[in-house]
């Protein structure tokens, strides 16, 4: 996982919506796909990008793959943004 991959993953509105859905708890790819007007392959691509960026975890149970939000990566991004914002405020004073 790299910071640039994380930012790239967050730049897509569909991926941000998937992250919003996962706030409520883990979901299967089928449950996620059911909420979008896109092909299963497209949803799978978005999930793989989120997973590559470290924003979601994947766990297997029987015949299902569940996706869960990885809040620690989001916290790292927030800390970086807050530090950046803090640096700007300091320079403007």
C-alpha positions in Angstrom: 0.0 0.0 0.0 1.3 3.5 -0.9 -0.1 6.9 -0.2 -0.5 7.6 -3.9 -2.5 4.3 -4.4 -4.7 5.3 -1.4 -5.4 8.8 -2.8 -6.0 7.4 -6.3 -8.6 4.9 -4.8 -10.3 7.7 -2.9 -10.5 9.9 -6.0 -13.2 7.7 -7.6 -16.9 8.5 -6.5 -18.0 4.8 -6.8 -15.1 3.7 -4.5 -16.0 6.4 -2.0 -19.6 5.2 -2.0 -18.4 1.6 -1.4 -16.5 2.9 1.6 -19.6 4.7 2.8 -21.6 1.4 2.6 -18.9 -0.5 4.4 -19.2 1.9 7.4 -22.3 0.0 8.4 -20.5 -3.3 8.4 -19.0 -6.0 6.2 -20.7 -6.9 2.9 -20.3 -9.4 0.1 -19.4 -8.3 -3.4 -22.9 -9.3 -4.5 -24.5 -7.1 -1.9 -22.3 -4.1 -2.9 -23.0 -4.7 -6.6 -26.7 -4.8 -5.9 -26.6 -1.1 -4.9 -24.9 0.0 -8.2 -26.0 0.3 -11.8 -22.8 -1.3 -13.1 -21.6 -4.7 -14.0 -20.2 -7.2 -11.4 -16.9 -7.0 -13.1 -16.7 -3.2 -12.6 -17.6 -3.6 -9.0 -15.0 -6.3 -8.6 -12.4 -3.9 -10.2 -13.3 -1.1 -7.7 -13.1 -3.6 -4.8 -9.6 -4.8 -6.0 -8.4 -1.1 -6.2 -9.7 -0.5 -2.7 -8.0 -3.6 -1.4 -4.8 -2.8 -3.2 -4.8 0.7 -1.5 -5.4 -1.0 1.9 -8.8 0.6 2.4 -10.7 -2.6 2.7 -10.1 -6.1 4.1 -11.2 -9.3 2.4 -12.3 -12.3 4.4 -13.6 -15.6 3.2 -16.4 -17.6 4.8 -17.7 -20.7 3.1 -18.6 -19.6 -0.4 -18.6 -15.9 0.3 -16.0 -13.2 0.3 -16.8 -10.4 2.7 -15.3 -6.9 2.5 -14.8 -4.7 5.5 -13.6 -1.1 6.0 -9.9 -0.7 7.1 -10.3 2.5 9.2 -6.6 2.6 10.1 -5.6 3.7 6.5 -8.3 6.4 6.5 -7.0 7.6 9.9 -3.5 7.9 8.4 -4.9 10.0 5.5 -6.8 12.2 8.0 -3.8 12.7 10.1 -1.8 13.7 7.1 -4.5 16.2 5.9 -4.8 17.6 9.4 -1.0 18.1 9.6 -1.0 19.7 6.2 -3.9 22.0 7.3 -2.0 22.8 10.5 1.1 23.8 8.6 -0.9 26.1 6.4 -2.6 27.8 9.4 0.8 28.3 11.0 2.2 29.9 7.9 -0.7 32.3 7.6 -0.3 33.6 11.1 
